[in-house]
Amino acid sequence: MEIPQKLPAVLTDCAQYAQRDWARLEIHVLIELGGPLDRQRLARALRLCLDAEPVLGCRLVPRPVGAFWQRFSAKELDDWPLLRLADPGRDPQEATAAFLSEPLDLTAAPQVAALLVPGGEGDLLVVKAGHFAPDAGGVKDFLRLLCLCYRGLASDPGFSLPPNLKDRGLSQVYRHFSTKSLLAGLPSMLGSFRSHISPAPAAGFPLAEDPESPPVFSVRRIPPERFAPVQDAAKRAGATVNDLMAASLMRALWDVREGNRGLPLRLAQTMDLRQLIPGGKAETVCHLTSGFFPSIGPDPGRDLAQTLARVKADIDGFKESLFPLRLLWMNGLVFGSLPFGAADRLMRESWKGMRKKAAAPVLLTNMGPIAEDCVDFGAPATRYAGFLVPPLLPPTFGVGISGFRGGITLSAGFPGAGNNSREVERLFDAMEKEWASLEHISE
């Protein structure tokens, strides 16, 4: 099947592009292995992915009217350094940090790149994916494809897959809902949207700004043996990991920043709409994430258990009303009919207004569990995998969570200026401290 040289840009591509003023739109994945990967085979597997999911081998052309994805030529993709090997003489942490901070120009380069860092106990694979075309769920689909190609090439050097040219848009979710059902809850959704996204300031976590400072990351790995008792306690309270993370983050924001006292404890959270598709899978590498805005007012409550109950009730309301789905559907009605340039300007101005008024809430991005098939290279075995949330620019701040084999990873990306790293570590410490209070919850 021939791959078109131009692919259409969908609404979510525009929405992500509009966030470029306040976020480095890249998702990173850290994968630790129990041995060395075959360098040549991994490079070939990466190259095959760009044909199997054609949008990954494109650059975005953000024309004001008629934006599209432009494919690179086969020769350009063959010659592109998709995989880099860290200098054996360089400190592994330094090499990793340099790759993480290096920008990926999504309008001038393919949408994925990788760094392989050799180590005495095994390789570290660092994957960088542009956040225009895929969300975290899309990156997981890419990782599955990468592993499939890597394993396939082990037995067949000529292994390849046909290009996937299926729909990348939101219709793959909407088609499972009638227009009547979407319209039925629209009035209440609009009221909820106005009450949660208001010009009033919300509890935040502003950090030092430095336009010249490259982004850095704080990563907190919570092993299964540490997190399992906390997760079990949350389950006994009828709460999910997402509920727990939201509640503990709200309390931590209140605890570590005195300026948040008296301000509404409100978050912006993500929801993967794939869970609304029968089978839970998208048709291709794409972006199917929406948002909602849990809020409990300025008083966090006497302890985490009380906060958790209130947060869970609020989040359950958003889920039951299909708020995230209706939010994207409404945005599609407003922005989908506009030229790319006009929609881009409106979205950017909206975000600028919220940031200026300190009304943009802290973002909690739940990137979900990383399944075994996302990191199954055959051999060597994978020991650890974790997502890093895209770095944000102050005063915007976000925390990412992902899971792997019962453990979780907390991450945040921000400018490497002042005491920013120390402040973020204090926030993570406060979140962990809150969890201990849950363990008294009985059956």
Buried (B, 14 or more C-beta within 10 A) or exposed (E): EEBBEEBBBBBBBBBBBBBBEBBBBBBBBBBBBEEEBBEEBBBBBBBBBBBBBBBBBBBBBBEEEEBBBEBBEEEEBEEBEBBBBBEEEEEBEEBBBBBBBBEBEBEEBBBBBBBBBBEEEBBBBBBBBBBBBBBBBBBBBBBBBBBBBBBBBBEEEEBBBEBBBEBBBBEBBBEEBEEEEBEEBEEEBEEBBEEBBBEEBBBBBBBBBBEEBBBBBBBBBBEEEBBEEBBBBBEEBEBBBBBBBBBBBBBBBBBBBEEBEEBBBBBBBBBBBBEBBEEEEBBBBBBBBBBBBBBBEBBBBEEBBBBBBBBBEBBBBBBEBBBBBBBBBBBBEEBBEBBBBBBBBBBBEEBEEBBEEBBBBBBBBBBBBBBEEBBBBEEBEBBBBBBBBBBBBBBBBBBBBBBBEBBBBBBBBBBBBEEBBEBBBBBBBBBBBBBEBBEEBEE
